[in-house]
Amino acid sequence: MKGWQFTKTHEPLKLVEQEDPKASPGHVVINTGAVGICHSDVGTLEDEGWMALMHPPVIMGHENAGTISEVGEGVTDFKVGDRVAICPTGPSGTNPGYHYDGGFGTKIHAPAEDLVHVPDELSMEMAASATDAGMTSYSALFNIGQANPDMNIALIGIGGLGQFALQAAVAKGIKNIYAADVSEKARELAKELGAVEVVSDIKDLADKDLDLIVDYAGFGVTTSDALEVVKPGGTVVLVGMGKLEVTINTTSFITGAKRLLANVGGTPKDIAEIYELMAAGKLNPKLTKIDFKDIPEGIEKLKAGEVQGRLVAVYDGDE
């Protein structure tokens, strides 16, 4: 198998060849069909703070979908030929691309308990995009944020994650949903997807009596500004990790009895629910597709803000 391997911060990914994995008990081997590329991948390569989460050397890639090629002893819910995705924050407690070799490689050895069946109607790239971008955005909005149709809601960052949340919110009948993004293209996308108002700065929504703001960008000031804007007693859910630190105004935070909650990932059930929305045609994320060989270049484009929607590398079997 081949893969793009991470060794340490500030070092480029290295293309390696190594022996194909063999399915151990409770695990399967997956031929990678597609892998999503995330801003956290940019952060891993640029910010030493991410080293606390990494187990290098490791082939990166935590948003994975593919086809099972081998099943280990004790695996009963999956078989060779099944189309599956991996929940990166699943019940095993291990994460592809961090703890073990992930989808920047042509094969993945994954715990069966973290797998989700992929409906036949979905492409591999759609399936991969839902495993982190879809799952995390959905969990942050509905599980942590407890979003419902009676709330005024704003989303910061209509990129790989925010576009999923916006479409899911519309699909679930939320009317008053606003969006903020510094990118003009992202703002245009938010309008297309059904946001009632779109701005470049969350502070421009201070008069909207917002019950909930979900920060899918996490660039420090986006979070501190969200806490200033959300109404007294309101909630901000932090998802994005564009920066690993934020400074907040504790006076308005405390006197306003506001809440700041965190969301990391989700569950296989969240992914399955995203797949239901996708299969029903209610959620159709904008994807930018590249080839396996272009993964390092894709990360650089993501870093430079040149990607709209979710960036996904698609495998054709010729890698």
TORTOR-281108 format. One line per 10 residues: their letters; for each residue y, z, x of C-alpha. Coordinates in Angstrom, 2 decimals. Each point is the difference from the previous one (the first is absolute). Last residue first. Example, Ala and Ser with C-alpha at 12.3 -4.5 7.8 and 13.67 -1.06 7.14 Angstrom:
REM residues 2
SA) -1.06,7.14,13.67 | -3.44,0.66,-1.37
***
This chain:
REM residues 319
EDGDYVAVLR) 4.82,-7.04,-2.45 | -1.53,-2.93,-1.88 | -1.13,1.97,-3.02 | 3.10,-0.72,-2.08 | 1.69,3.39,0.28 | 3.27,0.72,-1.78 | 2.77,2.11,1.53 | 2.23,1.57,-2.64 | 3.73,0.75,-0.01 | 1.18,1.58,-3.24
GQVEGAKLKE) 3.24,-1.10,-1.64 | 2.63,-1.84,2.00 | -0.38,-0.08,3.77 | 2.85,-0.59,2.47 | 1.12,3.62,0.29 | -0.17,-0.05,3.81 | -2.84,2.53,0.09 | -1.95,-2.09,-2.51 | 0.52,-3.06,2.18 | -1.25,1.95,3.03
IGEPIDKFDI) -3.06,1.16,-1.91 | -0.70,-3.60,-1.02 | 0.13,-1.12,3.62 | -2.62,2.60,0.88 | -2.18,-1.13,-2.97 | 0.26,-3.73,0.73 | -3.57,-0.54,1.21 | -1.36,1.40,-3.26 | 1.95,-2.55,-2.05 | 3.09,0.62,-2.13
KTLKPNLKGA) 0.73,0.51,-3.70 | 3.23,1.24,-1.60 | -0.77,1.67,-3.31 | 2.07,0.50,-3.16 | -1.84,2.41,-2.24 | -1.56,-1.12,-3.31 | -0.41,2.95,-2.34 | -0.47,-0.49,-3.72 | -2.46,-2.91,0.31 | -2.86,2.00,-1.50
AMLEYIEAID) -1.91,-0.19,3.31 | 3.03,1.39,1.81 | 0.45,2.90,-2.43 | -3.70,0.83,0.23 | 0.13,-0.27,3.79 | 2.84,2.54,0.06 | -2.19,2.36,-2.04 | -2.86,-0.43,2.48 | 2.36,0.75,2.89 | 1.14,3.21,-1.69
KPTGGVNALL) -3.63,0.99,-0.62 | -0.77,-0.52,3.71 | 2.63,2.67,0.64 | 3.57,0.21,1.21 | 2.06,-0.44,3.11 | 2.39,2.67,1.20 | 2.60,1.16,-2.45 | 2.67,2.56,0.72 | 2.17,2.01,-2.36 | 3.69,0.87,0.08
RKAGTIFSTT) 1.09,1.99,-3.03 | 3.48,0.76,-1.26 | 1.24,3.37,-1.18 | 3.56,-1.37,0.10 | 1.23,3.09,1.85 | -2.82,-0.42,2.52 | 0.27,-3.72,0.78 | 3.78,-0.06,-0.44 | 0.40,2.70,2.65 | -2.95,-1.09,2.16
NITVELKGMG) 1.63,-3.30,0.91 | -2.92,-1.78,1.65 | -0.91,-1.18,3.50 | -2.99,-2.37,0.34 | -2.65,-0.54,2.69 | -2.91,-2.40,0.55 | 1.94,-3.17,-0.67 | -1.28,-3.02,-1.93 | -2.62,2.35,-1.38 | 0.05,-1.03,-3.64
VLVVTGGPKV) -1.46,2.20,-2.74 | 2.52,2.68,-0.93 | 0.06,1.03,-3.64 | 3.37,1.19,-1.27 | 0.04,2.17,-3.11 | 2.65,1.05,-2.47 | 1.09,3.51,-0.96 | 3.62,-0.98,0.47 | 0.22,-3.81,-0.08 | -1.14,-2.16,2.91
VELADSTTVG) 2.92,-1.38,2.03 | 0.36,2.56,2.81 | -3.75,0.22,0.52 | -0.18,-3.80,0.09 | 2.73,-0.05,2.65 | -2.05,2.31,2.23 | -3.09,-2.16,-0.50 | 1.66,-3.36,0.69 | 1.88,1.58,2.90 | -3.27,0.74,1.76
FGAYDVILDL) -1.55,-3.46,-0.07 | -2.73,0.86,-2.49 | -0.33,-3.44,-1.55 | -2.22,0.64,-3.06 | 2.35,2.70,-1.26 | -0.98,0.86,-3.56 | 2.88,1.26,-2.13 | -0.65,1.95,-3.18 | 2.07,1.43,-2.84 | 2.99,-2.24,0.68
DKDALDKIDS) 3.14,0.68,-2.03 | 1.20,-3.57,0.65 | 3.45,0.87,1.38 | -1.15,0.42,3.63 | -1.51,-3.48,0.01 | 2.38,-1.41,2.64 | -1.17,2.77,2.34 | -3.40,-1.76,0.12 | 1.61,-2.75,2.07 | -0.59,-3.77,-0.30
VVEVAGLEKA) -0.12,-0.02,-3.78 | -2.32,-1.27,-2.75 | 0.32,0.73,-3.71 | -2.48,-0.29,-2.87 | -2.90,-0.66,2.39 | -2.32,-2.64,-1.47 | -2.01,-1.70,2.73 | 2.49,-2.85,0.42 | 2.83,2.48,0.53 | -2.03,1.84,2.63
LERAKESVDA) -0.74,-3.29,1.75 | 3.71,-0.81,0.21 | 0.62,3.44,1.47 | -2.75,-0.60,2.56 | 1.61,-3.29,0.97 | 3.39,1.69,0.40 | -1.51,2.64,2.28 | 1.66,3.42,0.03 | -2.20,1.14,-2.90 | 0.57,2.08,-3.12
AYINKIGKAV) -1.84,-0.25,-3.31 | 0.40,1.30,-3.54 | -2.55,0.74,-2.71 | 1.10,0.84,-3.52 | -2.68,-1.70,-2.11 | -3.30,1.54,1.10 | -2.72,-1.64,-2.12 | -3.05,0.31,2.23 | 0.14,-3.62,1.17 | 3.67,0.44,0.93
AAQLAFQGLG) -0.89,3.02,2.15 | -2.92,-1.85,1.60 | 2.27,-2.93,0.88 | 2.60,2.28,1.56 | -2.58,2.05,1.88 | -1.65,-3.07,1.49 | 3.36,-1.45,1.07 | 0.88,3.32,1.61 | -2.97,0.01,2.35 | 0.24,-3.20,2.04
GIGILAINMD) 3.72,-0.33,-0.52 | 2.25,1.16,-2.82 | 1.39,2.97,1.92 | 1.51,2.91,-1.92 | -1.35,0.35,-3.53 | 2.00,1.52,-2.83 | -1.21,1.64,-3.20 | 1.60,1.07,-3.27 | -2.78,1.72,-1.93 | -1.33,-0.31,-3.56
PNAQGINFLA) -2.56,-2.68,0.91 | -1.90,2.33,2.38 | -0.06,0.67,3.74 | -1.95,3.04,1.17 | 1.63,-0.28,3.45 | -3.13,1.15,1.86 | -2.68,-1.74,-2.06 | 1.99,-2.80,-1.65 | 2.58,-1.19,2.52 | -1.48,1.19,3.28
SYSTMGADTA) -3.55,-0.89,-1.05 | 0.98,-3.55,-0.98 | 1.98,-0.63,3.19 | -2.82,1.35,2.13 | -2.76,-1.96,-1.72 | 1.82,-3.32,-0.12 | 1.40,-0.01,3.53 | -3.08,1.71,1.38 | -3.14,-1.56,-1.44 | 1.79,-2.36,-2.36
SAAMEMSLED) 0.98,-2.52,2.67 | -3.62,-0.35,1.07 | -1.14,-1.03,-3.48 | 2.76,-2.57,-0.38 | -0.86,-1.46,3.41 | -3.69,-0.07,-0.87 | 0.69,-1.97,-3.15 | -0.47,1.71,-3.34 | -1.91,-1.26,-3.05 | -3.36,1.15,1.39
PVHVLDEAPA) 1.11,3.62,-0.28 | -0.03,1.96,3.29 | -2.32,3.02,0.05 | 1.57,3.04,1.66 | -1.27,1.63,3.18 | 0.83,3.42,1.45 | -3.41,1.55,-0.70 | -1.67,-2.87,1.88 | 1.48,1.15,3.30 | 1.19,-3.03,2.03
HIKTGFGGDY) -1.15,-2.09,2.95 | 2.50,-2.88,0.02 | -0.45,-3.56,1.24 | 2.51,-2.74,1.00 | 2.49,2.45,1.43 | 3.61,0.65,-1.02 | -1.86,1.46,-2.95 | -0.81,3.38,1.45 | -1.79,1.64,2.91 | -0.34,3.74,-0.54
HYGPNTGSPG) 2.27,3.04,-0.24 | 3.31,-1.88,-0.32 | -0.68,-3.60,-0.99 | -2.35,1.11,-2.73 | 0.65,3.60,-1.09 | -2.37,2.94,-0.15 | 0.06,2.77,-2.60 | -3.22,-1.27,-1.56 | 1.53,0.39,-3.48 | 2.34,-2.97,0.38
TPCIAVRDGV) 3.43,-0.31,1.59 | -0.49,-3.54,1.30 | -1.85,-1.04,-3.18 | -2.15,-2.86,1.26 | -0.42,-3.21,-1.98 | -3.17,-1.66,-1.18 | -1.63,-3.32,-0.83 | -3.73,0.64,-0.22 | -2.21,-2.40,1.98 | -2.29,2.65,1.45
KFDTVGEGVE) -0.22,2.94,-2.39 | 2.10,2.87,-1.28 | -0.58,3.07,-2.17 | -3.22,1.11,1.72 | 0.91,0.70,3.62 | -2.54,2.47,1.38 | -0.89,-1.99,3.11 | 2.63,-2.49,1.08 | 1.03,-3.25,-1.66 | 0.74,-3.25,1.85
SITGANEHGM) 2.17,-3.07,-0.63 | 2.37,1.45,-2.61 | 2.84,-2.38,-0.88 | 3.67,0.62,0.69 | 3.11,2.02,-0.77 | 2.17,2.11,2.28 | 3.35,1.72,0.14 | -0.33,2.35,3.02 | 0.23,-2.44,2.90 | -0.14,1.09,3.63
IVPPHMLAMW) -2.84,-0.45,2.49 | -0.24,3.32,1.81 | 0.41,1.24,3.55 | 1.30,2.32,-1.12 | -0.43,2.71,-2.64 | 3.35,-0.14,-1.80 | 1.69,2.51,-2.30 | 1.81,2.11,2.61 | 0.84,-3.23,1.82 | 2.32,-0.91,-2.88
GEDELTGVDS) 2.78,2.14,1.44 | 0.09,-2.32,3.00 | 1.96,-2.54,-2.06 | -0.12,-3.75,0.69 | -3.61,-1.21,-0.35 | -0.93,2.48,-2.71 | 3.30,-0.59,-1.78 | -0.65,-3.73,-0.32 | -3.45,0.75,-1.39 | 1.66,2.48,-2.36
HCIGVAGTNI) 2.12,-2.90,-1.22 | -3.27,-1.45,-1.34 | -2.25,-2.97,0.61 | -2.65,-0.68,-2.62 | -3.47,-1.13,0.99 | -2.11,-2.81,-1.42 | -3.62,-1.09,-0.15 | -1.49,2.37,2.56 | -3.77,-0.20,0.22 | -0.97,3.51,-1.04
VVHGPSAKPD) -2.65,2.25,1.53 | -1.12,2.86,-2.20 | -0.24,3.76,0.42 | -1.96,2.94,-1.40 | -2.55,-0.18,2.79 | 1.16,-2.30,2.84 | 0.68,-3.70,-0.50 | 0.08,-1.82,3.33 | 3.30,-1.08,1.55 | 0.35,-3.41,1.69
EQEVLKLPEH) 0.37,0.33,3.75 | 3.47,-0.35,1.48 | 2.71,-2.58,0.54 | 3.58,1.09,0.55 | 3.48,-1.35,-0.76 | 2.50,2.60,1.25 | 2.85,1.30,-2.14 | 3.22,0.36,1.94 | 0.82,3.29,1.76 | 3.02,2.05,-1.08
TKTFQWGKM) -2.26,2.72,-1.45 | -3.60,0.09,1.20 | -3.35,-1.83,-0.03 | -0.05,-2.04,-3.21 | -2.63,-2.73,-0.31 | 0.27,-3.36,-1.74 | -3.57,-0.93,-0.84 | -2.94,-2.25,0.69 | -3.65,0.44,-0.98
***
